[in-house]
Amino acid sequence: MTRRCCVTVVLVVAAVAGSIAAATARHTAAGVTAEATGPCCFTNPRYTGVCQVTPAEDESCGSILAYLNNPSSSGKGYCGGTSIRGGWQEVSCE
């Protein structure tokens, strides 16, 4: 290999390593943010009390609310496994 070729290889490897490090940092930061949101709380006029759900790693309060308001959704045990669909609103958990 020539000196110029070696320099090019080193630069490419450094660029790839930097991209991987940046992607890992973004992923870690996103994970911390998702965990920091804490529980999600929802109410529905046909549901007694407040439903509190702790989102899984791949969930958000918005995705849980969309599930609860989707008349075709089934299979998750949110809010004690309620079958009430539609009319859910997100509220403060305080």
C-alpha angles and dihedrals in degrees: 000000000000123000091249091053092050092051090051092050091049091050093049092049091048091050092050092047090050091050092050092049092049092049091049091050091050091049092049092047091049090050092051091049092049092050092046093060090073122192126354120224127205137181133198128182089232094050122077113233130345122316111222119195129179106213119235119234093272096042137081133192087256094054091048091049090050089051092050092049096046109098090206098052121112141149104063125100100223117150095010092313093297118181092208108125125183130023096062120143130188114240137178114278093221 
